[in-house]
């Protein structure tokens, strides 16, 4: 799939998709992703394994990640160049969001709090 | 350059890989493959120990993941979506291998094509043979017209029979290969057969039957969870998924999830088992790929979720609904057609049977969509 199509399909990302890709800074097993996201979010997000499996399968089909097996025949997931590009676009979108949130945050606090 | 014809190399890929390694051991190194003539080409050289893997990717010219390159893998040859990679390190030094799912998926497509051909040809043979047998009992002797065109008939018969044999070979061969490639394992029974007999004698076993829960999986989950809360611990489900065996024990908090996948593989089971889910039931039929997963949790814990993203829950229900609808709808249509347009009078009994079948299939479809709408309502 070409990059524009993938971007259209995935951006803006769901929290689930974002954290799954974010945890692929190094190749990981499926369960490794769940544990890593748990750590990253200080147990705020417990990814269900059904959700992770579904998302990974879809991303693999769209060429965002690739799969191979380690010596115990356990599946390892690695992000592709396409996946990296999509992540960069998403991160710049989130940066803008973050910047604007900080700039205008003040006016949402009630006076005196 | 040596050329070797290997027509069915892609059916049992692991065998082909081993064969390539053996050839390398004899000093014949794989160079290229011609997919249309099914020929492998080898260059003669020094005998070497080489490990080969054949890969299928849905996209063309895919590069190897970094980890595989670091493990010593390199691409020898690429043609279309296929690539042959090799590694000259000894087995115990190789940490990573390419996945098998691409090939399994490709094989499944071929399996389906041959399956359709097999059913179609079986049907044609059945009709022709029954006509032939009928005519044997006819009072009038069969008269064969002389015609130079008979050779066309014979060639067609010859081709169709060879296609028939080919489809039988392909189906059995690919089916076996895929089972090996994906290493699908069955569920282990929690209680051994001997222990089960003892519990049965003590009168501690409760057997319940549920038919057609596939059309309302959420109700099955709730029912199982309720049974566990009452102290009936599920320990086995029969192979058709219709009989549930409970042991009278202690009340437990259990989360159940009946999950449908269009196809399941080793990955699927690996991930869920590692995440703490146990499979109590795996359906083995070709069309129905259901797994019932269970997980115990304590009162202080949050209830574990199989799908943490609620949109995935709805998507799952939708997939189930669409699959079953597309399965039953043609059947309903066929029976309707038989009822209304059948040229031969079919008799009252058959009419009643057809009507019953149509009603049953319609209820399945209605049930399955109700299940979908219940799921959708849950998240809104």
Interface residues (C-beta under 8 A of the other chain):
Chain A: X14 X16 X27 X29 X30 X31 X34 X45 X46 X47 X48 X49 X50 X51 X52 X53 X54 X55 X61 X63 X66 X67 X68 X69 X70 X71 X73 X74 X75 X76 X78
Chain B: X58 X59 X62 X65 X66 X67 X68 X94 X95 X96 X97 X98 X99 X100 X101 X183 X257 X259 X266 X267 X268 X270 X271 X272 X274 X275 X277 X302 X304 X305 X306 X307 X308 X309 X311 X312 X315 X316
